[in-house]
């Protein structure tokens, strides 16, 4: 541990206030576990905002009871919004960000269990790294995939489509002490930002429902502003990924990365080739899965992803159709 970071960790961290924003829908048991971990942080939250899209108020009653159990000195201001009309985590986070008042805005999904030191560790890094606009923790329960899967990623995910987050998660035990690993994107399970860095920036309003890629989109929008992002290796969480709707992944992979490519990536021969090569990789994987399972469903799913791009995502389950008057690409 650097001496500067050690000094920050060893003294009370009271200069930066923290607002935690938790989107949730119809998962009160998971929500209760996630909130309990947030309320048990060594450095207390200043504000807890729950954006609940559920059909009932079970989650609200459980969260209110958890907050009421705390000593007054550790009790955050609770802002619980129950609104079933909100569509998806991206929209829920946006609404929570609009309501938050903290210096650090911490987004936490309802299927995350945070180590008690997460908030303190993140604040310590923010204190010694003013250049960091956003920080995220390490996810400690993502298993390292098999060799063939890793070879496929290395071969087909090139240039802007390389995901530098995953190796940090797979090999988190290799980091002996606090460090910041520069990245271009976070996983939405838990991510934090300086309020001043966001400066009104929100998730793209086209994301809806159980969306894919909205976390990367927000990060890339920040990076386009010149922001620096990093994973703090001493801040750790467990992400108990709750089941998503039962669909093939190929359509979402092509549609999500295609949207990011269209919106953020400068179009050059190299980046066009990188995207075409990424799509080729999805089809190679789909063909292997189709042959193994003796079904054409993976290939049909990949073709649906291409159709989503051709139709400006008119048939996408998680992206609204494009506004023809809007220009996003740099």
Residue, then its C-alpha position, 0 to 999 in steps of 0.5 A: x500500500x502506498x503511504x498516501x493511500x495508507x494515511x487516507x485509509x487510516x483516518x476518517x473519510x468525511x470529505x466526500x459524501x456517498x449516495x448509493x443507488x439501487x435499482x430493483x424489480x420483484x426480487x425482495x430477498x436479493x434486495x434485502x441482502x444487497x442493502x444489508x451489505x451496503x448498510x454494514x459498510x465500515x464507512x456509512x452511506x450518507x444516502x440510500x436511494x432505491x428505485x423499485x420497479x416491483x409489483x408490490x411493496x415487499x422490498x420497501x417494507x424490508x428496506x425500511x426495517x433494515x434502515x430503522x434498525x441502525x443507530x441514528x449516527x449510521x443511518x443514511x437518508x432513505x429515498x425509496x421510490x416504488x414505480x412499476x412504470x420504470x423500464x429497466x435498470x438503466x432508466x432506474x439508475x438515471x432516476x436515482x442519479x437525478x435524485x442523488x445529492x452525494x459527492x460520490x454516486x455509487x450504483x449497486x445492483x440488487x444481486x450484489x453483496x459488497x465487502x464491508x470495506x468497499x465504500x471506504x476503499x473507493x473513497x480512499x482511492x478517490x482522495x489520492x487520485x483526483x484524476x479518476x472520474x470513476x472507480x469500480x470494485x473487483x468482482x471476486x466470484x467470476x470463474x476463469x473460463x476454459x482455455x478455448x473460451x479465452x482463446x476465442x475472446x483473444x482472437x475475435x475481441x480486438x481493438x475497441x471490442x477488447x474487454x479488459x475488465x474480465x482478466x482483472x476479475x479472473x485474477x484478482x488474487x494476484x493483486x497483493x495490495x491496493x492498486x488502480x487498474x485503468x479500464x475503459x468500461x465498468x460492469x454495472x453490478x457496482x460502479x461509482x462516479x464523481x458527481x462532478x464528472x457525470x455533470x448531467x450525463x446519464x444512461x442513454x434513454x434508448x435502453x429499456x428493460x433487461x438491457x445489455x451494454x448500458x454500463x459500457x455506454x455510460x463509461x464510453x460517454x465519459x471517456x469521450x469527455x476525457x475522463x479516466x476510469x479504474x478498477x480498485x483492486x482492494x474494493x471487492x464484491x460478490x455478484x450473484x448474477x440473477x437469472x435474466x430472461x431465457x433468450x439466446x445470447x448471440x442477438x444481444x451480443x451483436x446488437x449491444x456491441x453494434x450499438x456501442x460501435x455505431x455510437x462511440x467508435x470512430x469509423x476507420x478501416x481498422x475499426x470497421x474490420x475489428x467490428x466485422x471480425x467481432x461479429x464473425x466470432x459470434x457466428x463462429x461460436x454460434x455455429x459450434x453451439x448449433x452443431x453441439x446442440x443439434x439446433x439452429x437456434x444459435x445461428x438464428x439468434x446471431x442473424x437476429x442480432x444483424x437484423x437488429x443493426x440493419x433495422x436501427x434496433x427496431x426489433x431489439x428487446x432492450x433498445x428503442x428504435x433510433x431517433x433519425x434526427x439524432x447523431x451520436x457517432x464521433 
